[in-house]
Amino acid sequence: MPEQTLEQILREGLEQRGCTPDDEMLRRFRLYYDNLEKTNRVMNLTAITGEADAARLHFLDCAALLDAGDLNGKTLIDVGTGAGFPGLVLKILCPELKLTLLDSLDKRLGFLRETCGMLGFQDVKLVHARAEEIPEDFRERFDYASARAVARLNVLCELCLPYIKPGGAFLAMKGPELETELKEAYTALKTLGGSLEKQLDYTIPGTDTRHCAAVIRKTGVTPKRYPRRWAQIKSKPL
């Protein structure tokens, strides 16, 4: 039996999530994947290669955040975006999403700039900065912030919650160890104005891989002294 194509895997997996992708979405995923594979040969963007694994372990994994809420027309900053996960995947699935991609490595942003051009996403904003070096005009500006495979949750909360306006939410993608990290993050949530709204537990379609995501609602204003400098965050996490 021939292996499924990226498009077939995505169509089946997304339909399991209640999302029926149109031809333009699938075309954009193909362009994204092809450019990721090409660039990954000369730049370390991802350890996951091959279209079947990329479709499932990157694209369908990120698509789980569709269950977090209605993203269309909302503002989202993807902190430590790397190769664009989950932000650029969510933009393909929700084209009206107003997306900002933030990363500390300019080479990765170069890849994202090229990819966004290929996908026709002229409205995606790219920011070259460390997460804790929050521009003042970005503070409590976004409806959502997202992060995937960046740091433990107590550290992520300090890096991401300051970007989110009260009433918005932080979407934290984690592995199956979320319960432990939530306990660690109790003080951080209380201090930074966040509260766990729900936990998304899911199996990536077509695999046995189980992941979790935390939807953390911004219930208050984050004190101005946060985020601290990276050395302080790392040595004394909340």
C-alpha angles and dihedrals in degrees: 000000000000119000116258118256123239089256093053092048092049095046093051095041095047092047088056086058091051094256120119107202118216125220092264092056091050091047090053093048089052092051091046092050095046092051091045091053093046095048093042089066090068102024129043101242103140141358089213111090137168124060097261094053093040091050093051107029097039112020102032092038091056091044089068087081089072084084091060095076145291107314100176111116092005128119118245132178116200106209117210088003097177107178091001102280122179099351101062093043089054090049091055090050094042106031093181091061111119099224134195119185116202125190137154096222116076093201090063090049088052089057091047092048091054092045094049089051091052091049093049094243100142091156097063111110119217120204124191105206145105113265094243092051091078115183108235093236089056094056112117090344104119133080090213141015122194135193133179127190094345108118143320116302098254089056093042091054091059091047097046112027094068089065094056125088117229107276093031126103143234115225109205117187113206142162124253093291096079096119091062093047092049090057090050090050097053094104093042092054093048093047098044100044101258135130130186108251100176144338120230113210115186146157115228107245113257094019142072091234114126121200137169136213128197121217104205115189119216101233100168145011117288111237112254093241090070134119096044125201114293094249090056094045091050098045097040111023115186 
